[in-house]
Structure formats: C-alpha cells, structure tokens
Amino acid sequence: MAATGTTGSGESAFYVTTPIYYVNDAPHLGHAYTTVAGDVLTRWHRQRGERVWFLTGTDEHGQKIMRTAEANGTTPQEWCDKLVETAWKPLWEHLEIANDDFIRTTEPRHTKRVQEFVQDLYDKGEIYKGGYEGPYCVGCEEYKSPGELLEGELCPIHKRPIEWLKEENYFFRLSAYGQRLLEHYERNPDFIQPASARNEVVQFVRQGLQDLSISRSTFTWGIPIPWDPKHVIYVWVDALLNYVTAVGYGSDEEKFRSTWPADVHLVGKDILRFHAVIWPAMLMANGLPLPKKIFANGWLMVGGEKMSKSNLTGISPRDLTGTFGVDAYRYYFLRAIPFGQDGSFSWEDFAARYTSELANDFGNLASRVAAMVGKYFGGTLPEATDAGPAEQAIADGLAAAAEQADRMIGDNLDFSGGIGAIFDFIKQVNGYLTEQQPWKVAKDDSPEARARLATILYTAAEALRGIAVLLNPVMPVACAKLWASLGAEPHLGPLADQRIGEVAQWGRLPAGARIVKGEVLFPRLEESKA
C-alpha cells in the first residue's frame, strides 16, 4: 500500500474514505468493491495533479468482534491483529490499493481522540444517562425498531434472530438535530448520493429521530467512557470518528485543517443512515464541518442475495484474481455495475467481458500496433507526415473520451460511464486500423505509401499513449506495461506523472520513440477456468 498523497499547508487535499471494515472475518468481494472504487477515484484525482489523501482501515471494537474472538479461542486484540496483518492489508496490497493511511480503531491515536470527542459532547450537555430496552442485532451492531424486523424477530440484513437488550446507557440528543439535518440536505442536494439514497435518508429523518444510545455496559471490548469507565463507547460512534482522528483531529491541527472535511465518504447502502444521519449530527454537535459528499454504493448480489459471510455467498477476491488477474478484477466490477446501484456478479459475465473488451479490444490493439511498428519500422515510431480527416477524427475522439471520462469518473463517480467512454475510443481506434488497413498499405513501396503507413501507425501509437494515461487509475499494472511498450517514459516521464488535463494534446509521443512488443496485457483465458 503506497503512501502517495501529501497534506500540509496550502491547497486542501482531496480526501476520500472507505468505511472501516469489521475484522470478524476475511474480506470478501463487497469490501473490495468499495475499496477499489476509492482507489480508482483517488488515482484519478492524483492524475489531475491534485493533492490527495485516501483512507481505509478496520473497525475492531464491539460485541461482534468479542464473540468472534472468543469462538476462536483468542483475545479480541489478538484476533484483530491476526486478521489485519494476514488478511486485510495483504489483500489491499494485492489489489494495488494505493491508500495513504490505514487506521485501526484500537490504535491510541484513535482511542484517545474518541474519548476527547465524546467528553466534549458530554460537557456541552449533548449526552445524558438513561436506559434502553429493545431489539439489537449484534451483526449490524445496531438497535432495531420492531417495525424493521422480519417475521417480528429477524434482522432484515442478516436474516438472523435479534437479541433483546436491556441495559443502562448514555444517550446522545440526536432527536434535536432532525430539522438541522433536513435543512442541510436541502441546501446541499449533492450531500447524499445517489438520489435514491438521498430520498431514503430524507424520508427517514422526516419521520422523527430518537436519541441515540452511545454506550454499552454489558461487555468491555470497546473504548471506555472517560467519565464512567463501567461503560464502553458504542462501536458506531467509535468507528465514525476514524474519519477525523486519522487526519489529525485533536493532535495535528495543520493536517486536520488541510484535509478535513472529507470530499467523499464511500459507504455501502446498508450503513448509509449511520453516515448520513448520526455522523453529521455528531459533527454539528461539536461544531465541526460536515463532509462534502456521502456516496452509497449498491450491493453485490449473487444468486439474488447480498454477498456476505453470514449468507454464505462470500467470495474471496483472490478466487477471481487467480483466474482473471488483478487489473481485470479492478476493471470488471466498476465497468459492469453502475456505481450506486445493486449489481449481480457471475463468472460467465466476467469471462465474456474479459475476452471481448480486455483481451480482444484493448490488449489486441496494443499488441498489433507494437508488432506492426516492429515489422515495418524496426521498432522506431515513425513520424506522421500524411495526416488527414481520418487522423483528425482519432485526435478528436481522444479529446472527447478524456473530457467525458474526467467528468464522469472524477466529478460524478460514474465509473461505468467513464470507463465506457474510454473503451468507445478504443473501439474507434480499432475501427480506424480496420479501415486504413496498414498491412495492405505496407505492400506498396512507394514514398507516398510509406508516408501513409507511418502516419497510420503513429496515430494508433499516439492513441494508445492517451489510453494508457486514462486507464492507469483503473488498471495500473497493464497500463505500466503499455507505457513501457510505447517507449514513452524516456520522453514524457513516468506514467503516474501524466495529467488528465493534458492527455488530449495530440502529438505528445514523439517520433523516434522505441516501441517494443512486450508481454500480452490480457492473456486468453483457459477454458477450464473461465
């Protein structure tokens, strides 16, 4: 996990967070889906030339973690340490996640600041002592209202019986913030995205909010309430605060000012209310700025069920990367499923898209351009001296693809649409080669034909230069190979330093660049695996 962003004085960082994930088990596709989306978004903004900070991490307190550890014959801390170091961090490295920080809620930099934040709320009269009795789902670590339950006793998320909880608690005066939240949603219509998620939250808040229990007193695995250590802080209050404790709240004022508020919180829709209701109310109560956007992605479905360990539909990301590769994995989920909507996964669809879009359209284009430059010009990129309307159409196509992809991915989190725009351009370049038939032009030894051949191949190679830059946030390994194949770095510098805003400047790849046919970007699948 490369630390690539910077914060400090001056321009604020583009700050993106994923949820911090429970470490009661190893990560599955749903966890990786949100994290890859955050990685692609922040890589895109880095290639805009912006300062970026990308945070992920793990949520390690609460009753669910305690019970999982006990069931495995170990302590909660030992269980968390093991899972983080052997499962979570290694998977993010495997998936090329370039996060700038990884926070664990058991770290002192977090626990001390959480106690200070809650103490401040208590001192301001925002917290009072009371009691709670009602249904509680340990899997969600959430109090449920009777109307939410299936068949009167099942959690709607986990489809398991809830537990009846009765204990003394401390409460946050959440009910006092309903109107202020509604006013904020009205003034900031993009605060919650997509629109369906916003509508759900607005409707929920309009029904009236109840005060929130922020402590538990029947178990000890959590951060102690500073004024009453017999209680531990409710795991969701603890967890939500990671977004500020990780960037210096209460410990590094300069870093906090240059990073907070977050530009985007990426969350699964099942935890939307915590982020869009409880979290902003907590920040309001302590006088802190609210995040700019909360974006709820949909669920990944398999067999009609949300992917989760409890529903026995969890699939390891490595099951897929072992067959398709890491870059194809990153590509598939963001291309095949519109971000913010539920989407179904199938091996068959993955294999079909891999073969059609990655191997045939993209990989084959890179391979045959390098092969033809090698065959007809000894591997040296020739100069384009015979450009006409066909070449101008390609240059215009690159400009259009760059503009659309930048707006869709960088601004709107429409990964599917942005990647689609880039692949439409790839299809355009393939069509250009089919129409221009350089293999036929090469049979004519005349100077005119030679100039035409040089122009066709330069145009295709320059188009690939733009494609490598645009797809680098999505498929960094394949694009690094393409950049090397194009011989671009000696002339243009590292791929990561190329800017989205300059990608459409035609003619950046100079004649004379050494083109080499490297390894196949997307090898054909073995039929037995696909």
C-alpha positions as CSV (number, residue, x, y, z in Angstrom):
1,M,0.0,0.0,0.0
2,A,1.8,3.0,-1.3
3,A,1.6,6.3,0.6
4,T,1.4,8.7,-2.3
5,G,-0.7,11.7,-1.1
6,T,0.5,14.7,0.8
7,T,-1.1,17.1,3.3
8,G,0.1,20.2,4.9
9,S,-0.2,24.0,4.4
10,G,-1.6,25.4,1.2
11,E,-4.1,23.7,-1.0
12,S,-6.5,21.3,0.7
13,A,-6.2,17.6,-0.1
14,F,-8.9,15.7,-2.0
15,Y,-9.9,13.4,0.9
16,V,-11.7,10.1,0.2
17,T,-12.5,7.4,2.7
18,T,-13.9,3.9,2.6
19,P,-15.8,2.5,5.5
20,I,-13.6,0.9,8.1
21,Y,-14.4,-2.8,7.9
22,Y,-15.2,-5.2,10.7
23,V,-12.4,-7.7,11.2
24,N,-14.7,-10.6,12.4
25,D,-13.6,-12.4,9.2
26,A,-11.5,-12.1,6.0
27,P,-12.6,-9.5,3.3
28,H,-14.9,-10.5,0.5
29,L,-15.9,-9.0,-2.8
30,G,-18.2,-6.4,-1.2
31,H,-15.4,-5.0,0.9
32,A,-13.0,-4.9,-2.1
33,Y,-15.7,-3.3,-4.4
34,T,-15.9,-0.1,-2.3
35,T,-12.1,0.0,-1.7
36,V,-11.2,-0.4,-5.4
37,A,-13.7,2.4,-6.2
38,G,-12.0,4.6,-3.7
39,D,-8.6,3.8,-5.1
40,V,-9.7,4.5,-8.7
41,L,-11.2,7.8,-7.7
42,T,-8.2,9.0,-5.8
43,R,-5.7,7.8,-8.5
44,W,-7.8,9.8,-11.0
45,H,-7.5,12.9,-8.9
46,R,-3.8,12.4,-8.5
47,Q,-3.5,12.3,-12.3
48,R,-5.4,15.6,-12.3
49,G,-2.4,16.9,-10.4
50,E,-4.3,17.3,-7.1
51,R,-3.2,16.7,-3.6
52,V,-4.9,13.5,-2.4
53,W,-5.5,11.7,0.8
54,F,-7.1,8.2,0.7
55,L,-8.0,6.5,4.0
56,T,-9.2,3.0,4.7
57,G,-8.9,0.8,7.8
58,T,-10.5,-1.6,10.2
59,D,-13.2,-1.4,12.9
60,E,-12.1,-3.6,15.8
61,H,-14.3,-3.0,18.8
62,G,-17.8,-4.2,19.7
63,Q,-19.7,-7.2,20.7
64,K,-19.4,-9.0,17.4
65,I,-15.6,-8.9,17.4
66,M,-15.5,-10.0,21.0
67,R,-17.7,-13.0,20.3
68,T,-15.8,-14.0,17.2
69,A,-12.5,-13.9,19.1
70,E,-14.0,-16.0,21.9
71,A,-15.3,-18.5,19.4
72,N,-11.8,-18.8,18.1
73,G,-10.2,-19.2,21.5
74,T,-8.2,-15.9,21.5
75,T,-8.5,-12.4,22.8
76,P,-10.2,-9.7,20.7
77,Q,-6.9,-7.8,20.2
78,E,-5.0,-10.9,19.1
79,W,-7.8,-11.7,16.7
80,C,-7.8,-8.3,15.2
81,D,-4.0,-8.2,14.9
82,K,-4.0,-11.5,13.1
83,L,-6.8,-10.7,10.6
84,V,-5.4,-7.2,9.8
85,E,-1.9,-8.5,9.1
86,T,-2.7,-11.8,7.4
87,A,-5.9,-10.9,5.5
88,W,-6.9,-7.3,5.2
89,K,-3.6,-5.4,4.5
90,P,-2.2,-8.2,2.2
91,L,-5.4,-8.1,0.1
92,W,-5.3,-4.3,-0.4
93,E,-1.6,-4.7,-1.5
94,H,-2.6,-7.5,-3.8
95,L,-5.3,-5.4,-5.4
96,E,-2.9,-2.4,-5.9
97,I,-4.8,-0.2,-3.4
98,A,-2.7,3.0,-3.0
99,N,-4.1,4.2,0.3
100,D,-2.2,6.9,2.1
101,D,-3.2,5.7,5.6
102,F,-4.7,2.6,7.2
103,I,-6.4,3.3,10.5
104,R,-7.2,0.7,13.2
105,T,-9.7,1.7,15.9
106,T,-7.6,0.0,18.5
107,E,-4.7,2.5,17.9
108,P,-4.0,5.1,20.6
109,R,-4.1,7.9,18.0
110,H,-7.8,7.0,17.6
111,T,-8.9,5.8,21.0
112,K,-7.6,8.9,22.8
113,R,-9.3,11.3,20.4
114,V,-12.6,9.4,20.6
115,Q,-12.7,9.9,24.3
116,E,-11.9,13.6,24.0
117,F,-14.7,14.0,21.4
118,V,-17.3,12.2,23.5
119,Q,-16.2,14.1,26.6
120,D,-16.7,17.4,24.7
121,L,-20.2,16.3,23.8
122,Y,-20.9,15.4,27.5
123,D,-19.5,18.7,28.7
124,K,-21.8,20.6,26.3
125,G,-24.9,18.7,27.6
126,E,-25.4,16.7,24.5
127,I,-25.1,13.4,26.3
128,Y,-27.3,12.2,29.2
129,K,-27.7,9.0,31.2
130,G,-30.7,6.7,30.6
131,G,-31.7,3.2,29.9
132,Y,-32.5,1.1,26.8
133,E,-34.7,-1.9,26.3
134,G,-35.4,-3.3,22.8
135,P,-34.2,-5.4,19.9
136,Y,-30.5,-5.3,19.0
137,C,-28.6,-7.0,16.1
138,V,-25.1,-7.9,17.0
139,G,-24.2,-8.5,13.4
140,C,-25.1,-4.9,12.5
141,E,-24.1,-3.6,15.9
142,E,-27.3,-1.6,15.7
143,Y,-30.5,-1.1,17.7
144,K,-33.6,-2.1,15.6
145,S,-37.1,-0.8,15.7
146,P,-39.8,-3.5,15.9
147,G,-41.2,-2.4,12.6
148,E,-37.9,-3.2,10.8
149,L,-37.8,-6.8,11.8
150,L,-38.7,-9.7,9.5
151,E,-41.3,-12.0,11.0
152,G,-41.1,-10.0,14.2
153,E,-37.7,-11.3,15.2
154,L,-35.2,-11.4,12.2
155,C,-32.7,-8.8,11.3
156,P,-33.6,-7.6,7.7
157,I,-29.9,-7.5,6.8
158,H,-28.5,-10.8,8.3
159,K,-31.8,-12.8,8.4
160,R,-30.9,-13.9,11.9
161,P,-32.8,-13.5,15.2
162,I,-32.2,-10.3,17.0
163,E,-31.3,-10.2,20.8
164,W,-33.4,-8.4,23.3
165,L,-31.2,-5.8,25.0
166,K,-31.9,-4.2,28.4
167,E,-29.1,-2.1,30.0
168,E,-28.1,1.3,31.4
169,N,-26.8,3.6,28.7
170,Y,-25.7,7.1,27.9
171,F,-27.6,8.8,25.1
172,F,-26.7,11.4,22.5
173,R,-29.5,14.0,21.9
174,L,-29.9,13.0,18.2
175,S,-33.6,14.0,18.2
176,A,-32.6,17.6,18.5
177,Y,-30.9,17.6,15.1
178,G,-33.6,16.4,12.8
179,Q,-34.5,19.9,11.5
180,R,-30.9,21.0,11.1
181,L,-30.2,17.8,9.1
182,L,-33.1,18.4,6.8
183,E,-32.0,22.0,6.2
184,H,-28.5,20.8,5.4
185,Y,-29.9,18.2,2.9
186,E,-32.0,20.9,1.3
187,R,-29.1,23.4,1.0
188,N,-26.7,20.7,-0.2
189,P,-28.6,18.4,-2.6
190,D,-25.4,16.5,-3.5
191,F,-24.5,15.8,0.1
192,I,-26.0,12.3,-0.2
193,Q,-25.7,10.4,-3.4
194,P,-27.2,8.7,-5.4
195,A,-30.6,10.4,-5.5
196,S,-32.3,7.2,-4.3
197,A,-30.1,7.2,-1.2
198,R,-30.8,10.8,-0.5
199,N,-34.5,10.3,-0.7
200,E,-34.4,7.3,1.7
201,V,-32.5,9.4,4.3
202,V,-34.7,12.4,4.0
203,Q,-37.8,10.3,4.4
204,F,-36.3,8.6,7.5
205,V,-35.4,11.9,9.2
206,R,-38.7,13.4,8.4
207,Q,-40.4,10.7,10.4
208,G,-38.6,12.0,13.5
209,L,-35.3,10.9,15.2
210,Q,-34.9,9.2,18.5
211,D,-32.0,9.9,20.9
212,L,-29.1,7.5,20.3
213,S,-27.6,5.2,22.9
214,I,-23.8,5.8,22.7
215,S,-22.6,3.3,25.3
216,R,-22.8,-0.3,26.3
217,S,-22.4,-1.6,29.8
218,T,-22.8,-5.4,29.4
219,F,-19.4,-6.1,27.9
220,T,-16.0,-4.5,28.0
221,W,-14.4,-4.7,24.5
222,G,-14.5,-1.1,23.5
223,I,-13.2,2.4,24.4
224,P,-14.2,3.3,28.0
225,I,-16.4,6.3,28.6
226,P,-14.0,8.7,30.1
227,W,-16.3,9.9,33.0
228,D,-17.8,6.5,33.6
229,P,-15.4,3.6,32.7
230,K,-18.0,1.0,33.5
231,H,-19.4,1.8,30.0
232,V,-17.7,1.5,26.7
233,I,-18.5,3.8,23.7
234,Y,-21.0,2.4,21.2
235,V,-19.0,0.9,18.4
236,W,-20.6,3.1,15.7
237,V,-19.7,6.3,17.5
238,D,-16.2,5.0,17.9
239,A,-16.0,3.9,14.2
240,L,-17.4,7.0,12.6
241,L,-14.8,9.2,14.3
242,N,-12.0,7.5,12.4
243,Y,-12.5,9.9,9.6
244,V,-11.3,12.8,11.7
245,T,-8.9,11.0,14.1
246,A,-6.9,9.7,11.1
247,V,-6.2,13.2,9.8
248,G,-5.1,14.9,13.0
249,Y,-8.2,15.8,14.9
250,G,-7.1,16.8,18.3
251,S,-3.4,16.1,17.6
252,D,-2.2,17.8,14.4
253,E,-4.2,21.0,13.7
254,E,-2.3,21.8,10.5
255,K,-3.0,18.4,8.9
256,F,-6.6,18.5,10.1
257,R,-7.2,21.9,8.5
258,S,-5.6,20.9,5.2
259,T,-7.6,17.6,4.9
260,W,-11.0,17.9,6.7
261,P,-13.8,18.0,5.7
262,A,-13.7,14.8,3.6
263,D,-14.6,15.3,-0.1
264,V,-16.2,11.8,-0.4
265,H,-17.2,9.2,2.2
266,L,-17.8,5.9,0.2
267,V,-20.2,3.6,2.1
268,G,-22.3,0.6,1.5
269,K,-26.0,1.4,1.4
270,D,-26.7,-0.8,4.5
271,I,-24.6,1.7,6.6
272,L,-25.9,4.8,5.0
273,R,-28.0,6.1,7.9
274,F,-25.1,6.0,10.3
275,H,-23.1,8.2,7.9
276,A,-25.8,10.5,6.7
277,V,-27.7,11.0,9.9
278,I,-25.7,10.1,13.0
279,W,-22.3,11.2,11.8
280,P,-23.3,14.8,10.6
281,A,-25.4,15.3,13.8
282,M,-22.3,14.4,15.9
283,L,-20.2,16.8,13.9
284,M,-22.8,19.6,14.3
285,A,-23.0,19.0,18.0
286,N,-19.2,19.5,18.3
287,G,-19.0,22.4,15.9
288,L,-17.0,20.7,13.2
289,P,-17.5,21.0,9.4
290,L,-19.6,18.3,7.7
291,P,-18.2,16.1,4.9
292,K,-19.0,17.3,1.4
293,K,-20.5,14.1,0.0
294,I,-21.6,10.7,1.2
295,F,-21.9,8.2,-1.7
296,A,-23.7,4.9,-1.1
297,N,-22.7,2.1,-3.5
298,G,-25.2,-0.7,-4.0
299,W,-24.9,-4.3,-3.0
300,L,-23.1,-7.0,-5.0
301,M,-25.6,-9.8,-5.5
302,V,-25.0,-13.5,-6.2
303,G,-28.0,-15.8,-6.5
304,G,-30.3,-13.0,-5.5
305,E,-28.6,-12.5,-2.1
306,K,-26.2,-9.7,-0.9
307,M,-22.7,-11.0,-0.7
308,S,-21.8,-11.6,2.9
309,K,-20.2,-14.2,5.1
310,S,-23.4,-14.7,7.1
311,N,-25.4,-15.5,4.0
312,L,-22.7,-18.0,2.8
313,T,-22.3,-16.1,-0.5
314,G,-19.0,-14.5,0.3
315,I,-16.4,-15.0,-2.5
316,S,-12.7,-14.2,-2.0
317,P,-11.3,-11.7,-4.4
318,R,-8.3,-13.9,-4.9
319,D,-10.7,-16.6,-6.3
320,L,-11.2,-14.1,-9.2
321,T,-7.7,-12.5,-9.5
322,G,-6.2,-16.0,-9.7
323,T,-8.1,-16.5,-13.0
324,F,-8.5,-13.1,-14.5
325,G,-5.7,-11.1,-12.9
326,V,-5.8,-8.0,-10.7
327,D,-6.3,-5.4,-13.4
328,A,-9.2,-7.2,-14.9
329,Y,-10.7,-7.6,-11.4
330,R,-10.5,-3.8,-10.8
331,Y,-11.9,-3.2,-14.3
332,Y,-14.8,-5.6,-14.2
333,F,-16.7,-4.5,-11.1
334,L,-16.6,-0.8,-11.9
335,R,-17.4,-1.3,-15.6
336,A,-20.1,-3.9,-15.3
337,I,-22.1,-2.4,-12.4
338,P,-23.2,1.3,-12.3
339,F,-21.9,2.7,-9.1
340,G,-24.7,3.3,-6.6
341,Q,-26.9,0.5,-7.9
342,D,-27.1,-3.1,-6.9
343,G,-25.4,-5.4,-9.4
344,S,-25.2,-9.1,-10.0
345,F,-21.9,-10.9,-10.4
346,S,-21.4,-14.0,-12.5
347,W,-18.3,-15.8,-13.7
348,E,-19.8,-16.1,-17.1
349,D,-20.3,-12.3,-17.5
350,F,-16.7,-11.7,-16.1
351,A,-15.2,-14.1,-18.6
352,A,-17.2,-12.7,-21.5
353,R,-16.2,-9.1,-20.8
354,Y,-12.6,-10.1,-20.2
355,T,-12.4,-11.8,-23.6
356,S,-14.3,-9.2,-25.6
357,E,-13.3,-5.9,-24.0
358,L,-9.9,-6.5,-22.4
359,A,-8.2,-9.3,-24.5
360,N,-9.7,-8.6,-27.9
361,D,-10.4,-4.8,-27.9
362,F,-7.7,-3.4,-25.7
363,G,-5.0,-6.0,-25.4
364,N,-5.1,-6.9,-29.1
365,L,-4.9,-3.3,-30.1
366,A,-1.7,-2.7,-28.1
367,S,-0.2,-5.9,-29.3
368,R,-0.7,-5.5,-33.0
369,V,0.4,-1.8,-33.1
370,A,3.7,-2.7,-31.4
371,A,4.0,-5.7,-33.8
372,M,3.5,-3.6,-36.9
373,V,5.9,-0.8,-35.8
374,G,8.4,-3.5,-35.2
375,K,7.8,-5.2,-38.5
376,Y,7.7,-2.2,-40.8
377,F,9.9,0.4,-39.0
378,G,12.3,-1.7,-36.9
379,G,10.6,-0.8,-33.6
380,T,11.1,3.0,-34.1
381,L,8.0,5.1,-34.0
382,P,7.8,6.9,-37.4
383,E,6.8,10.5,-38.0
384,A,3.2,11.3,-39.2
385,T,3.5,13.3,-42.4
386,D,0.3,12.4,-44.2
387,A,-2.4,13.2,-41.6
388,G,-5.9,13.9,-42.8
389,P,-9.6,13.7,-41.7
390,A,-9.3,10.1,-40.5
391,E,-6.4,11.1,-38.2
392,Q,-8.2,14.2,-37.0
393,A,-11.2,12.1,-36.1
394,I,-8.9,10.0,-33.8
395,A,-7.5,13.1,-32.2
396,D,-11.0,14.4,-31.7
397,G,-12.1,11.1,-30.3
398,L,-9.3,11.1,-27.7
399,A,-10.3,14.6,-26.6
400,A,-13.9,13.6,-26.3
401,A,-13.1,10.4,-24.3
402,A,-10.8,12.4,-21.9
403,E,-13.5,15.0,-21.3
404,Q,-16.3,12.5,-20.7
405,A,-14.2,10.2,-18.5
406,D,-12.9,13.1,-16.4
407,R,-16.4,14.5,-15.8
408,M,-17.9,11.0,-15.2
409,I,-15.2,9.5,-13.0
410,G,-13.6,12.5,-11.4
411,D,-16.7,14.5,-10.7
412,N,-19.7,12.2,-10.7
413,L,-18.3,8.8,-9.6
414,D,-19.8,7.3,-12.7
415,F,-17.1,4.7,-13.1
416,S,-19.0,2.6,-15.6
417,G,-19.8,5.5,-17.8
418,G,-16.3,6.9,-17.7
419,I,-14.6,3.6,-18.4
420,G,-17.2,3.0,-21.2
421,A,-16.2,6.3,-22.8
422,I,-12.6,5.2,-22.9
423,F,-13.5,1.9,-24.4
424,D,-15.6,3.5,-27.0
425,F,-12.4,5.3,-28.1
426,I,-10.6,2.0,-28.1
427,K,-13.2,0.6,-30.4
428,Q,-12.8,3.7,-32.6
429,V,-9.1,3.2,-32.9
430,N,-9.6,-0.5,-33.8
431,G,-12.1,0.6,-36.4
432,Y,-9.6,3.1,-37.8
433,L,-7.0,0.4,-38.3
434,T,-9.5,-1.9,-39.9
435,E,-10.5,0.9,-42.3
436,Q,-6.9,2.1,-43.1
437,Q,-5.5,-1.5,-43.5
438,P,-1.9,-0.7,-42.8
439,W,-0.9,-4.3,-43.6
440,K,-2.1,-3.7,-47.1
441,V,-0.5,-0.2,-47.4
442,A,2.8,-1.8,-46.3
443,K,2.9,-3.9,-49.5
444,D,3.3,-0.7,-51.6
445,D,7.0,0.5,-51.5
446,S,6.3,4.0,-52.9
447,P,7.2,7.0,-50.8
448,E,3.6,8.1,-50.6
449,A,2.5,4.7,-49.3
450,R,5.4,4.7,-46.8
451,A,4.3,8.1,-45.5
452,R,0.8,6.8,-45.2
453,L,1.8,3.7,-43.4
454,A,3.9,5.8,-41.0
455,T,1.0,8.1,-40.3
456,I,-1.4,5.3,-39.6
457,L,0.9,3.6,-37.1
458,Y,1.9,6.9,-35.4
459,T,-1.8,7.7,-35.0
460,A,-2.5,4.3,-33.4
461,A,0.5,4.6,-31.1
462,E,-0.4,8.1,-30.0
463,A,-3.9,7.0,-29.3
464,L,-2.5,4.2,-27.1
465,R,-0.5,6.8,-25.3
466,G,-3.7,8.6,-24.3
467,I,-5.4,5.3,-23.5
468,A,-2.6,4.3,-21.1
469,V,-3.0,7.6,-19.2
470,L,-6.8,7.4,-19.0
471,L,-6.9,3.8,-17.9
472,N,-4.0,4.0,-15.5
473,P,-6.2,4.7,-12.4
474,V,-8.3,1.6,-13.3
475,M,-5.6,-0.8,-14.5
476,P,-2.2,0.4,-13.3
477,V,-0.3,-2.8,-13.9
478,A,-1.4,-3.3,-17.5
479,C,-1.0,0.4,-18.3
480,A,2.5,0.4,-16.9
481,K,3.3,-2.4,-19.3
482,L,1.7,-0.5,-22.2
483,W,3.7,2.7,-21.2
484,A,6.9,0.7,-21.3
485,S,5.9,-0.9,-24.6
486,L,5.4,2.6,-26.2
487,G,8.8,3.7,-25.0
488,A,7.1,6.8,-23.5
489,E,8.9,7.3,-20.2
490,P,12.3,8.5,-21.6
491,H,10.5,11.2,-23.5
492,L,7.4,12.0,-21.3
493,G,8.3,10.8,-17.8
494,P,6.6,8.3,-15.6
495,L,3.0,7.3,-16.3
496,A,1.8,8.5,-12.9
497,D,3.1,12.0,-13.7
498,Q,0.9,12.3,-16.8
499,R,-2.0,14.7,-16.3
500,I,-5.6,14.1,-17.3
501,G,-5.9,17.7,-18.5
502,E,-3.0,17.3,-21.0
503,V,-3.9,13.8,-22.3
504,A,-5.7,15.2,-25.4
505,Q,-2.8,17.3,-26.5
506,W,-2.1,15.4,-29.7
507,G,1.4,14.5,-30.7
508,R,3.0,14.2,-27.3
509,L,4.5,10.8,-28.0
510,P,7.5,11.8,-30.2
511,A,8.6,10.1,-33.4
512,G,11.7,8.1,-32.6
513,A,10.3,6.5,-29.5
514,R,11.3,2.9,-29.3
515,I,8.3,0.6,-29.5
516,V,8.7,-2.9,-28.2
517,K,6.2,-5.7,-28.2
518,G,6.0,-6.7,-24.5
519,E,4.1,-9.4,-22.8
520,V,0.4,-9.8,-23.7
521,L,-1.6,-7.5,-21.5
522,F,-4.6,-9.8,-21.1
523,P,-3.7,-13.5,-21.9
524,R,-6.6,-15.6,-23.2
525,L,-8.4,-17.5,-20.5
526,E,-8.0,-21.2,-20.1
527,E,-11.4,-22.6,-20.9
528,S,-11.3,-24.9,-17.9
529,K,-11.0,-21.8,-15.6
530,A,-13.3,-19.4,-17.3
